[in-house]
Amino acid sequence: MTIAPSGKDVAVHAYRTMREFVRSMDDTLPGKFEITKEGIVHDMMSPTGPHELTALRIRKRLEKVMPEELVAHTGTPEVEDLPEGIMRHPDVMVIAEADMEIQGAFAPRTLIAAVEIVSRSNPDNDWVGKMRDYPLVGVPAYVIFDPRTGSGAVMTDIHATPEGPRYATRKDFVYGEPVTIADWTIPTDDLPRYA
């Protein structure tokens, strides 16, 4: 009798292999690696000044208005959902400080919001891939800031669709308008744009 691994076992093994590859490459190649349903995404460019300054300003503005037990975290670790085979690294994660007291990656359902600043070199990763992945793993709010256009969008209200979970509500904004992320509204003036 032959016992073959199930499709789920193969998928978990493939994901773990990709994860080990990504972790081995993190300090050797520039840019950022993430794992999606389609495989490994490598944003080859390291974040630029406008990207990092946007993340910093968003973090500071959120932390001024949120309760003290919440943080707008811009560091590591990543957000990982092993059953779905997804590992992402949001630019800013709104999360309870208590939920950070773990070893390893954050569970996506502990995030209150994931904030991404669109990469100049790979905008589809933020506008397409993460738009699909974040509701799939249960991140309740996904916010995109796009320094290419000086605009963005807030996605909320995960609902089931034939293609899988998706955000039902999308609120677009332009820089200069206030934006509400979960329960907190912050200004978007003075956010840098790509030249």
Helices and strands as residue ranges (DSSP letters): H 7-25, E 32-36, E 39-43, H 49-65, E 70-73, E 79-81, E 86-88, E 92-96, G 97-100, G 108-110, E 111-117, H 123-124, I 125-129, H 130-136, E 142-146, E 151-159, E 166-174, E 179-181, E 184-186
